[in-house]
Amino acid sequence: MFVSSLFVANKVYVVPEQGDRKAKVIVDNMPMATGIEYHNGSLFLATNTKIMRWDNVDGRLDNLGEPKVIFDKLPGGGDHSWKYLRIRDNKLYYAVGAPCNICDPGEWAKIFRMNLDGTGVETIASGVRNTVGFDFDPKTGNLWFTDNGRDWFSEELPNDELNVVTKTGQQHFGFPFCHQGNIPDPDHGWGKSCSDYQKPAVFPGPHAGSLGMKFYTGKMFPAKYRGAMFIARHGPWNRTVKYSDVSVAGLTARAAQRSSPS
């Protein structure tokens, strides 16, 4: 198991499956070491400025050596610059969040994908403020993602979002013009209509800090959980009333589709 740790640690660890399972540092002194993905013996790592790849890592855990930088055009910065990686059909998916709480993000605030060598970058979804959790529906192949709503609008608004991409590269999910599918931004929403943007499938809650999400495809849990979607909620850092649940919410993709807000 590979684990990344950002902000203070700036490390990537490997936890052996057998033995004492003591975590071992395999990448050190890597600022903003966040997004990781393992695929066919290769380890991918994204910081806020670049995406790297180490090949044949299983036989090189004592010394990975220097990585191959496959993409070095990420904007850097601090706000919403940590990454989340997923690979599907030999494409690497990643997001670049908005460089602000609320602003015109320019070419960013999008989900992208590229070939595993860093070529062929294309936009998958636009208007995405800050997603650090996405996964693919095992039945349809659609990409689902959490998105954190803006701060300092109010305590109860806007909600975070759970969204689904059904038209690759053709959907705009609202940021910074429209929040939660039905609230125009007071500064950036002038002359815009929320009906022009893709509506969320589910509201995870205001300032919920919805982060990682994963479809459950295993068999250890009871059958009712198979195909369910689990979402980890960090919880609000600036909301007076906190959430009573600890961190995890689960829902099926089918229920999410039925719960699409108007």
BAFI-3210 file (N, C-alpha, C; in Angstrom, 3 decimals, decimal comma, padded with zeros to 6 digits):
// residues 262
n [1|2|3|4|5|6|7|8|9|10|11|12|13|14|15|16|17|18|19|20|21|22|23|24|25|26|27|28|29|30|31|32|33|34|35|36|37|38|39|40|41|42|43|44|45|46|47|48|49|50|51|52|53|54|55|56|57|58|59|60|61|62|63|64|65|66|67|68|69|70|71|72|73|74|75|76|77|78|79|80|81|82|83|84|85|86|87|88|89|90|91|92|93|94|95|96|97|98|99|100|101|102|103|104|105|106|107|108|109|110|111|112|113|114|115|116|117|118|119|120|121|122|123|124|125|126|127|128|129|130|131|132|133|134|135|136|137|138|139|140|141|142|143|144|145|146|147|148|149|150|151|152|153|154|155|156|157|158|159|160|161|162|163|164|165|166|167|168|169|170|171|172|173|174|175|176|177|178|179|180|181|182|183|184|185|186|187|188|189|190|191|192|193|194|195|196|197|198|199|200|201|202|203|204|205|206|207|208|209|210|211|212|213|214|215|216|217|218|219|220|221|222|223|224|225|226|227|228|229|230|231|232|233|234|235|236|237|238|239|240|241|242|243|244|245|246|247|248|249|250|251|252|253|254|255|256|257|258|259|260|261|262]
n.u [000,847|000,596|001,162|000,591|001,715|001,155|001,925|003,183|004,737|005,546|006,085|006,209|005,035|005,563|003,648|004,217|002,619|002,986|004,591|005,845|004,513|005,365|005,491|007,420|009,572|009,657|009,747|011,023|011,143|009,536|007,810|004,358|003,498|001,069|-001,185|-001,321|-000,895|-000,976|-000,006|000,234|002,837|004,047|004,538|002,768|003,016|001,755|002,508|002,003|003,045|003,987|003,804|004,930|006,620|007,561|008,961|008,626|008,511|008,187|010,392|012,271|012,084|013,845|015,388|014,197|015,233|015,613|012,666|010,694|009,710|006,621|004,878|004,969|003,592|001,765|000,046|001,053|001,184|-000,887|-003,648|-006,056|-004,415|-003,512|-003,425|-005,379|-005,316|-006,323|-006,419|-007,673|-008,407|-005,854|-005,429|-004,516|-006,115|-006,618|-007,013|-007,129|-007,503|-009,417|-007,552|-008,146|-010,645|-013,037|-013,152|-012,311|-011,173|-009,663|-007,882|-008,056|-009,565|-010,676|-011,177|-008,847|-007,427|-004,759|-002,415|-000,396|002,204|002,246|001,412|-001,134|-003,099|-006,349|-009,476|-011,848|-013,951|-015,381|-015,500|-015,072|-014,542|-012,920|-011,919|-011,020|-011,469|-012,487|-014,066|-014,825|-017,899|-018,591|-020,431|-021,403|-019,199|-019,064|-017,622|-017,576|-017,502|-016,506|-017,020|-015,883|-017,684|-017,765|-016,372|-017,509|-019,929|-022,389|-023,378|-024,979|-024,975|-022,987|-023,965|-021,653|-020,841|-021,842|-021,020|-021,605|-020,027|-021,242|-020,992|-018,226|-015,922|-017,761|-019,322|-020,052|-019,670|-020,385|-018,771|-017,083|-019,619|-022,147|-023,517|-024,007|-025,817|-028,084|-027,785|-026,875|-023,650|-022,921|-021,104|-019,864|-021,935|-023,528|-025,480|-025,458|-026,949|-028,124|-029,257|-027,754|-025,704|-024,313|-026,190|-025,772|-025,658|-026,084|-026,378|-023,894|-023,805|-023,509|-020,373|-019,095|-016,713|-016,181|-014,311|-012,211|-013,599|-015,128|-016,169|-017,535|-016,296|-015,645|-015,985|-016,139|-017,797|-021,337|-023,787|-025,432|-023,820|-022,304|-021,280|-021,939|-021,285|-018,768|-018,085|-015,737|-015,970|-014,490|-015,383|-016,569|-014,415|-014,897|-017,486|-020,044|-021,756|-020,993|-020,735|-022,556|-021,930|-018,956|-017,031|-017,658|-019,754|-022,089|-023,489|-025,555|-024,867|-027,141|-029,084|-028,065|-028,516|-031,256|-031,590|-031,160|-030,952|-033,328]
n.v [-001,185|002,167|005,385|008,832|011,947|015,259|018,809|018,923|016,551|015,851|013,475|010,141|006,954|003,393|000,639|-002,513|-005,568|-007,901|-009,174|-006,880|-004,681|-002,051|001,341|002,656|005,165|006,140|008,204|011,354|014,678|016,052|018,591|019,262|016,665|014,785|013,614|010,265|007,308|003,911|001,794|-000,930|-001,600|000,868|003,938|006,849|010,276|013,352|016,726|020,165|021,370|019,591|016,361|013,126|009,992|006,806|003,835|000,222|-000,146|-002,010|-003,677|-001,892|-000,597|000,063|002,000|004,204|005,868|008,533|010,192|010,114|013,039|013,682|015,691|019,143|021,510|022,415|024,837|025,449|027,160|027,675|027,539|025,097|023,402|020,844|017,449|014,807|011,587|009,362|006,413|005,251|003,135|003,470|006,194|009,068|010,740|013,951|016,890|020,486|022,827|025,858|028,871|030,191|031,395|032,491|033,497|034,487|031,739|031,480|029,437|027,274|025,317|022,813|019,391|017,209|014,934|012,770|011,045|008,272|008,995|011,685|013,132|014,451|016,004|016,702|018,365|017,324|018,088|021,250|024,278|023,453|023,799|022,769|019,725|016,828|014,186|011,540|009,022|006,098|004,936|001,593|000,313|002,004|003,458|006,179|009,214|010,234|012,918|014,673|018,057|020,944|023,619|027,275|029,465|031,675|032,658|032,038|030,539|028,328|027,984|027,892|024,482|021,714|019,674|016,700|015,367|014,198|013,200|013,045|013,710|013,870|016,438|018,374|019,528|022,070|022,884|025,077|026,811|029,983|031,039|030,021|028,406|025,243|024,552|026,194|028,769|031,912|033,433|036,251|038,119|037,172|036,150|037,833|038,474|035,844|032,565|030,034|027,858|027,306|025,685|022,556|020,648|019,562|016,112|015,342|016,958|017,134|018,623|021,845|023,379|020,976|019,779|017,712|015,057|012,504|009,933|006,794|004,033|001,030|-002,068|-004,473|-007,596|-008,058|-006,566|-006,538|-007,528|-005,382|-003,170|-003,322|-001,776|000,590|004,030|005,546|008,369|010,495|012,901|015,800|017,782|020,979|023,829|026,429|026,793|027,373|025,417|022,106|018,892|016,003|013,404|011,435|011,173|009,829|009,139|007,108|006,164|004,862|004,846|004,708|005,748|008,292|009,279|009,397|011,436|013,911|017,387|020,052]
n.w [000,000|-000,889|000,421|000,637|002,070|002,806|003,205|006,039|006,273|003,596|002,128|000,670|001,457|001,748|002,724|003,790|002,763|004,168|007,198|009,671|008,831|008,890|008,088|005,458|004,291|000,958|-000,828|-000,246|001,175|-000,696|-001,679|-001,202|-001,768|-002,848|-004,644|-005,606|-007,574|-008,440|-011,034|-013,083|-012,124|-012,007|-010,278|-009,835|-009,085|-008,023|-007,497|-006,599|-008,802|-010,740|-012,424|-011,828|-012,598|-011,500|-012,646|-012,487|-009,651|-007,594|-007,322|-006,518|-004,102|-002,077|-003,157|-005,160|-007,064|-009,483|-010,586|-013,636|-015,057|-016,207|-016,740|-016,445|-016,198|-014,346|-012,300|-009,736|-006,563|-003,576|-002,668|-003,060|-004,523|-004,181|-005,298|-006,820|-008,084|-010,676|-012,661|-015,692|-018,369|-019,478|-019,215|-017,417|-014,887|-013,498|-011,434|-011,496|-009,175|-008,389|-007,961|-005,517|-003,161|-004,286|-007,569|-010,942|-012,515|-014,796|-016,985|-015,346|-012,650|-013,397|-014,479|-015,818|-018,282|-019,356|-021,512|-020,349|-020,583|-020,378|-022,564|-024,818|-023,379|-022,221|-021,592|-019,212|-017,519|-016,685|-014,624|-011,981|-008,730|-006,523|-006,430|-004,742|-004,931|-006,835|-008,870|-010,880|-012,084|-011,730|-013,346|-015,422|-016,202|-015,966|-014,763|-011,459|-009,096|-006,124|-005,022|-003,491|-002,101|-002,245|000,295|002,990|002,085|003,328|006,468|005,946|003,246|000,224|-000,612|-000,618|-003,491|-005,226|-008,210|-011,599|-014,555|-017,684|-020,291|-021,801|-021,488|-022,223|-020,282|-017,924|-014,593|-013,099|-011,338|-011,427|-011,359|-010,666|-007,838|-006,305|-008,228|-008,278|-007,210|-008,011|-008,070|-006,000|-006,955|-009,323|-010,759|-012,244|-015,084|-015,763|-015,990|-013,928|-015,109|-017,285|-016,566|-015,435|-013,174|-009,740|-008,595|-005,979|-002,778|-000,525|001,806|003,491|003,407|003,925|003,365|001,490|000,464|-000,489|-002,570|-003,361|-005,277|-004,090|-004,777|-003,754|-001,882|000,797|002,481|003,363|000,865|000,136|000,044|-002,216|-005,119|-003,994|-003,135|-001,360|000,581|001,961|004,454|005,402|007,079|008,356|008,546|009,159|009,951|012,300|013,458|013,712|012,036|013,049|012,403|011,987|009,739|007,390|004,656|002,986|-000,133|-002,704|-006,194|-007,688|-005,956|-005,758|-008,331|-008,287|-006,535|-007,599|-007,342|-007,867]
ca.u [000,000|001,341|000,483|001,256|001,448|001,567|002,015|004,275|005,624|006,093|006,670|005,406|005,407|005,034|003,316|004,266|001,440|003,362|005,568|005,400|003,715|005,849|005,586|008,779|009,628|010,287|009,957|011,188|011,396|008,798|006,755|002,998|003,366|-000,311|-001,828|-000,555|-001,625|-000,135|-000,590|001,125|004,204|004,529|003,969|002,593|002,923|001,515|002,624|001,249|003,713|004,375|003,410|006,097|006,373|008,629|008,596|009,156|008,793|008,137|011,735|013,190|011,554|014,944|015,938|013,419|015,960|014,966|011,463|010,526|008,691|005,819|004,121|005,498|002,895|000,760|000,247|001,627|000,336|-001,298|-005,084|-006,658|-003,392|-003,190|-003,935|-005,954|-005,061|-006,950|-006,115|-008,680|-008,186|-004,541|-005,465|-004,331|-007,040|-006,198|-007,746|-006,455|-008,541|-009,373|-006,482|-008,805|-011,967|-013,952|-012,496|-012,282|-010,004|-008,960|-007,858|-008,038|-010,840|-011,113|-010,633|-008,162|-006,800|-003,639|-001,792|000,473|003,505|002,084|000,936|-002,561|-003,926|-007,667|-010,393|-012,956|-015,052|-015,021|-016,286|-014,895|-013,769|-011,872|-012,216|-009,925|-012,045|-013,322|-013,974|-015,613|-018,992|-018,204|-021,437|-021,540|-017,930|-019,113|-016,786|-018,235|-016,516|-016,929|-016,515|-016,085|-018,258|-017,038|-016,509|-017,887|-021,206|-023,183|-023,140|-025,774|-024,855|-023,617|-023,623|-020,731|-021,539|-021,440|-021,349|-021,297|-019,711|-021,902|-020,591|-016,821|-015,421|-018,820|-020,134|-019,519|-020,376|-020,878|-017,846|-017,496|-020,828|-023,334|-023,177|-024,929|-026,771|-029,261|-027,512|-025,887|-022,690|-023,268|-020,147|-019,543|-023,126|-024,287|-025,617|-025,383|-028,121|-027,758|-029,777|-026,752|-024,640|-024,712|-026,620|-025,223|-026,500|-026,373|-025,786|-023,331|-023,936|-022,757|-019,017|-018,879|-015,358|-016,273|-012,998|-012,098|-014,783|-014,767|-017,180|-017,128|-016,398|-015,187|-016,981|-016,043|-018,968|-022,598|-024,115|-026,089|-022,817|-021,614|-021,704|-022,199|-020,276|-018,376|-017,503|-015,157|-016,228|-013,550|-016,127|-016,332|-013,404|-015,314|-018,924|-020,258|-022,333|-020,269|-021,558|-022,575|-021,237|-017,512|-016,378|-017,919|-021,126|-022,162|-024,735|-025,418|-024,958|-028,548|-029,758|-027,585|-029,198|-032,652|-031,614|-030,696|-031,746|-033,862]
ca.v [000,000|003,414|006,458|010,136|012,875|016,574|019,937|018,820|015,420|015,909|012,159|009,006|005,756|002,093|-000,211|-003,885|-006,399|-008,940|-008,786|-005,951|-003,648|-000,741|002,250|003,004|006,318|005,873|009,522|012,288|016,079|016,359|019,532|019,043|015,299|014,404|012,630|009,096|006,229|002,777|001,190|-001,814|-001,526|002,251|004,827|008,222|011,230|014,732|017,822|021,309|021,909|018,606|014,971|012,281|008,554|005,842|002,539|-000,992|000,266|-003,104|-004,186|-000,783|000,147|000,568|003,179|004,412|006,664|009,760|009,944|010,763|014,091|013,542|016,931|020,172|022,762|022,727|026,245|025,661|027,897|027,000|027,251|024,047|022,941|019,432|016,665|013,475|010,919|008,076|005,922|004,394|002,931|004,035|007,648|009,591|011,830|014,840|018,160|021,703|023,616|027,312|029,423|031,224|031,041|032,817|034,364|033,926|030,861|031,405|028,121|026,216|024,838|021,787|018,039|016,888|013,629|012,719|009,742|007,958|009,627|013,127|013,761|014,366|016,572|017,171|018,748|016,398|018,855|022,627|024,867|022,585|024,652|022,047|018,309|015,950|012,848|011,115|007,600|005,714|004,011|000,304|-000,153|002,882|004,084|007,623|009,793|010,977|013,654|015,635|019,412|021,796|024,919|028,462|029,888|033,044|033,046|032,008|029,297|027,230|027,948|026,860|023,085|020,980|018,995|015,441|015,552|013,096|013,600|012,156|014,156|014,196|017,692|019,272|020,018|023,095|022,646|026,301|027,738|030,702|031,790|029,460|027,447|024,134|024,405|027,076|030,045|032,726|034,097|037,666|038,942|036,635|035,598|038,834|038,156|034,404|031,801|028,717|026,832|027,041|024,856|021,224|020,615|018,442|014,940|015,271|017,957|016,491|019,493|023,093|023,403|019,631|019,325|016,386|014,787|011,279|009,114|005,523|002,999|-000,218|-003,188|-005,676|-008,578|-008,256|-005,954|-007,147|-007,339|-004,099|-002,136|-003,490|-000,727|001,830|005,066|006,064|009,710|010,979|014,324|016,407|018,613|022,420|024,495|027,793|026,814|027,300|024,123|021,029|017,732|015,019|012,197|011,609|011,571|009,018|008,969|006,165|006,178|004,172|005,702|004,727|006,717|009,628|009,704|009,730|012,578|015,106|018,539|020,892]
ca.w [000,000|-000,977|001,150|000,544|003,173|002,362|004,132|007,004|005,999|002,243|001,914|000,230|002,201|001,361|003,863|003,283|003,013|005,112|008,208|010,711|008,156|009,280|006,958|005,063|003,392|-000,330|-001,442|000,866|000,826|-001,918|-001,280|-001,700|-002,281|-002,523|-005,496|-006,005|-008,240|-008,819|-012,229|-013,839|-011,635|-011,990|-009,263|-010,283|-007,977|-008,447|-006,551|-007,129|-009,993|-011,751|-012,276|-012,037|-012,672|-011,289|-013,208|-011,845|-008,274|-006,623|-007,110|-006,257|-002,962|-001,259|-003,824|-006,380|-008,034|-009,945|-011,380|-014,927|-015,007|-017,425|-016,976|-015,551|-016,482|-013,330|-011,929|-008,415|-005,639|-002,360|-002,597|-003,886|-005,471|-003,972|-006,418|-006,656|-009,356|-010,988|-014,000|-016,324|-019,804|-019,809|-019,137|-016,071|-014,592|-012,416|-011,417|-011,054|-008,527|-008,499|-007,122|-004,722|-002,654|-005,370|-008,540|-012,286|-012,469|-016,060|-017,635|-014,354|-012,110|-014,343|-014,430|-017,065|-018,399|-020,288|-021,691|-019,223|-020,783|-020,234|-023,793|-025,103|-022,311|-022,638|-020,513|-018,974|-016,924|-016,348|-013,546|-010,815|-007,811|-005,796|-006,214|-004,348|-004,844|-007,956|-009,188|-012,042|-011,840|-012,320|-014,298|-016,590|-016,549|-015,771|-013,719|-010,394|-008,310|-005,109|-005,247|-002,319|-002,411|-001,798|001,691|003,348|001,482|004,550|007,204|005,409|001,785|-000,593|-000,361|-001,460|-004,580|-005,835|-009,619|-012,507|-015,925|-018,645|-021,629|-021,580|-022,026|-022,675|-019,169|-017,021|-013,337|-012,482|-010,678|-010,211|-011,691|-010,030|-006,797|-006,019|-009,324|-008,248|-006,550|-008,713|-007,207|-005,930|-007,694|-010,643|-011,389|-013,002|-016,495|-015,938|-015,573|-013,414|-016,011|-018,314|-016,010|-015,010|-011,774|-008,962|-008,352|-004,543|-001,892|000,679|002,966|003,384|003,982|004,460|003,093|000,864|-000,116|-001,263|-002,805|-003,970|-005,443|-003,450|-005,700|-003,072|-001,444|002,243|003,094|002,923|-000,547|-000,123|-000,150|-003,489|-006,036|-003,257|-003,190|-000,055|000,521|003,218|004,681|006,349|008,029|008,163|009,362|009,480|010,205|013,744|013,791|013,055|011,710|014,126|011,977|012,088|008,495|006,212|004,202|001,884|-000,877|-003,973|-007,365|-008,104|-005,088|-006,131|-009,537|-007,934|-005,624|-008,272|-006,896|-008,928]
c.u [000,884|000,509|001,283|000,860|002,020|001,681|003,215|005,257|006,317|006,778|005,665|005,958|004,917|004,800|003,280|003,004|001,726|004,326|005,000|004,590|004,106|006,031|007,036|008,735|010,330|010,479|009,980|011,438|010,770|007,633|005,433|002,847|001,985|-000,816|-000,905|-001,477|-000,619|-000,797|000,477|002,586|004,791|003,803|003,952|002,421|002,741|001,735|001,784|001,878|003,975|003,811|004,594|005,698|007,661|008,149|009,242|009,460|008,861|009,520|012,744|012,785|012,648|015,559|015,220|014,205|015,179|013,736|011,572|009,412|007,900|005,011|004,584|004,837|001,730|001,062|000,905|000,651|-000,082|-002,757|-005,478|-005,670|-002,985|-003,960|-004,525|-005,833|-005,870|-006,549|-007,238|-008,391|-006,909|-004,559|-005,330|-005,219|-006,518|-007,009|-006,804|-007,529|-008,380|-008,321|-006,995|-010,017|-013,009|-013,261|-012,736|-011,031|-009,220|-009,038|-007,947|-009,446|-011,475|-010,561|-010,065|-007,824|-005,700|-003,228|-000,789|001,894|003,422|001,603|-000,587|-003,464|-005,254|-008,537|-011,547|-014,174|-014,533|-015,892|-016,231|-013,980|-012,621|-012,306|-010,944|-010,486|-012,886|-013,061|-014,956|-016,663|-018,656|-019,200|-021,456|-020,214|-017,921|-018,219|-017,648|-017,170|-017,185|-016,339|-016,869|-016,588|-017,471|-017,293|-017,041|-019,069|-022,251|-022,874|-023,826|-025,660|-023,453|-023,239|-022,392|-021,540|-020,968|-021,936|-020,995|-021,086|-020,327|-021,561|-019,169|-016,422|-016,474|-019,607|-019,361|-020,348|-020,563|-019,871|-017,184|-018,851|-022,053|-022,913|-024,335|-026,058|-027,913|-029,034|-026,481|-024,918|-022,981|-022,322|-019,953|-020,761|-023,940|-024,290|-025,520|-026,677|-027,666|-028,257|-028,782|-025,668|-025,202|-025,060|-025,994|-026,206|-026,951|-025,719|-025,201|-023,426|-023,118|-021,420|-018,644|-017,448|-015,348|-014,994|-013,024|-013,412|-014,377|-016,003|-016,658|-017,370|-015,928|-016,331|-016,949|-017,249|-020,223|-022,975|-024,705|-025,085|-022,111|-022,177|-022,026|-021,015|-020,012|-017,674|-016,980|-015,392|-015,286|-014,280|-015,724|-015,258|-013,882|-016,819|-019,151|-020,755|-021,607|-021,221|-021,450|-021,900|-019,747|-016,918|-016,885|-019,405|-021,125|-023,499|-024,507|-025,525|-026,402|-029,346|-029,331|-028,295|-030,646|-032,722|-031,196|-031,565|-032,229|-033,256]
c.v [001,236|004,538|007,745|011,003|014,232|017,541|019,821|017,731|015,530|014,589|011,225|007,776|004,517|001,298|-001,646|-004,670|-007,445|-008,379|-007,797|-004,793|-002,244|000,130|002,653|004,162|005,917|007,145|010,539|013,691|016,456|017,272|019,239|017,668|014,774|013,291|011,496|008,081|005,163|002,068|000,379|-001,667|-000,136|003,046|006,242|009,106|012,627|015,668|018,976|021,878|020,876|017,232|014,104|010,815|007,790|004,498|001,405|-000,767|-000,905|-003,681|-003,118|000,022|000,657|001,823|003,359|005,129|007,905|009,434|010,560|011,792|014,027|014,795|017,967|021,528|023,024|024,102|026,470|026,387|027,052|026,605|026,157|023,462|021,496|018,595|015,325|012,810|009,632|007,709|005,016|004,326|003,628|005,548|008,050|010,811|012,629|016,128|019,296|022,620|025,108|027,870|030,452|030,618|031,275|033,823|033,769|033,062|030,773|030,014|026,967|025,918|023,828|020,430|017,735|015,395|013,711|011,268|009,516|008,477|011,145|013,844|013,723|014,889|017,060|017,457|017,761|017,130|020,229|023,131|024,069|023,305|023,912|020,626|017,578|014,553|012,551|009,645|007,297|004,688|002,672|-000,220|000,693|003,438|005,583|008,059|010,587|011,710|014,531|016,996|020,260|023,166|026,068|028,730|031,308|033,563|033,129|030,694|028,108|027,083|028,388|025,466|022,675|020,230|017,601|015,501|014,310|013,656|012,585|012,522|014,705|015,485|018,710|019,909|021,021|023,036|023,903|027,278|028,660|031,388|031,330|028,381|026,483|024,037|025,382|028,423|030,827|033,376|035,596|038,568|038,475|036,120|036,572|038,467|036,678|033,748|030,430|027,591|026,478|026,075|023,520|021,211|019,424|017,275|014,887|016,460|017,236|017,337|020,757|022,994|022,038|019,144|017,926|016,110|013,480|010,550|007,868|004,649|001,711|-001,384|-004,502|-006,579|-008,821|-007,689|-006,698|-006,730|-005,960|-002,977|-002,240|-002,516|000,571|002,780|005,559|007,403|010,076|012,479|014,840|017,157|020,071|022,967|025,874|027,907|026,601|025,938|023,047|019,880|016,693|013,719|012,473|012,029|010,884|008,931|008,000|006,276|005,438|005,159|005,804|005,726|008,132|010,150|010,084|011,028|013,873|016,292|019,361|022,272]
c.w [000,000|-000,370|000,975|001,731|002,816|003,526|005,070|006,592|004,645|001,866|001,231|000,935|001,464|002,638|003,356|003,644|004,082|006,161|009,194|010,160|008,602|008,046|006,713|004,078|002,104|-001,162|-000,312|000,324|-000,507|-001,556|-001,987|-002,352|-001,915|-003,413|-005,858|-006,675|-008,658|-009,987|-012,952|-013,435|-011,586|-010,915|-009,811|-009,052|-008,547|-007,276|-007,099|-008,403|-011,078|-011,416|-012,680|-012,081|-012,391|-011,843|-012,415|-010,362|-007,300|-006,334|-006,746|-005,016|-002,030|-001,860|-005,153|-007,464|-008,422|-010,782|-012,767|-014,785|-016,311|-017,739|-015,974|-015,758|-015,522|-012,743|-010,584|-007,501|-004,455|-002,345|-003,582|-004,894|-005,243|-004,983|-005,972|-008,024|-009,469|-012,411|-014,472|-017,821|-020,272|-019,962|-017,671|-015,880|-013,404|-012,512|-011,035|-010,493|-008,762|-007,547|-006,117|-004,034|-003,741|-006,285|-009,921|-012,387|-013,759|-016,657|-016,654|-013,842|-013,057|-013,946|-015,808|-017,097|-019,451|-020,499|-020,565|-019,394|-020,728|-021,474|-023,853|-024,015|-022,885|-021,427|-020,441|-018,426|-016,535|-015,199|-012,269|-009,827|-007,147|-005,545|-005,823|-004,098|-006,060|-008,261|-010,319|-011,656|-012,501|-013,351|-015,567|-017,081|-016,370|-014,613|-012,747|-009,582|-007,265|-005,453|-004,033|-002,735|-001,812|-000,320|001,766|002,536|002,585|005,249|006,550|003,901|001,385|-000,120|-001,164|-002,506|-004,820|-007,269|-010,433|-013,909|-016,870|-020,096|-021,515|-022,291|-022,391|-021,537|-018,315|-015,741|-012,488|-011,931|-011,695|-010,350|-010,916|-009,050|-006,563|-007,043|-009,350|-007,554|-007,355|-007,715|-007,195|-006,709|-009,128|-011,395|-012,210|-014,492|-016,802|-015,472|-015,106|-014,309|-017,113|-017,842|-015,516|-013,524|-011,053|-008,875|-006,908|-003,856|-000,670|001,941|002,795|004,102|004,569|004,259|002,497|000,084|-000,906|-001,420|-003,588|-004,104|-004,819|-004,401|-005,065|-002,653|000,058|002,974|002,648|001,500|-000,836|-000,363|-001,497|-004,521|-005,342|-003,395|-001,773|-000,228|001,900|003,334|005,768|007,450|007,902|009,095|009,819|009,710|011,696|014,167|012,999|012,750|012,811|013,717|011,915|010,760|007,253|005,912|003,044|001,189|-002,177|-005,106|-007,839|-007,278|-005,420|-007,366|-009,262|-007,156|-006,283|-007,910|-008,070|-008,851]
res [m|f|v|s|s|l|f|v|a|n|k|v|y|v|v|p|e|q|g|d|r|k|a|k|v|i|v|d|n|m|p|m|a|t|g|i|e|y|h|n|g|s|l|f|l|a|t|n|t|k|i|m|r|w|d|n|v|d|g|r|l|d|n|l|g|e|p|k|v|i|f|d|k|l|p|g|g|g|d|h|s|w|k|y|l|r|i|r|d|n|k|l|y|y|a|v|g|a|p|c|n|i|c|d|p|g|e|w|a|k|i|f|r|m|n|l|d|g|t|g|v|e|t|i|a|s|g|v|r|n|t|v|g|f|d|f|d|p|k|t|g|n|l|w|f|t|d|n|g|r|d|w|f|s|e|e|l|p|n|d|e|l|n|v|v|t|k|t|g|q|q|h|f|g|f|p|f|c|h|q|g|n|i|p|d|p|d|h|g|w|g|k|s|c|s|d|y|q|k|p|a|v|f|p|g|p|h|a|g|s|l|g|m|k|f|y|t|g|k|m|f|p|a|k|y|r|g|a|m|f|i|a|r|h|g|p|w|n|r|t|v|k|y|s|d|v|s|v|a|g|l|t|a|r|a|a|q|r|s|s|p|s]
***
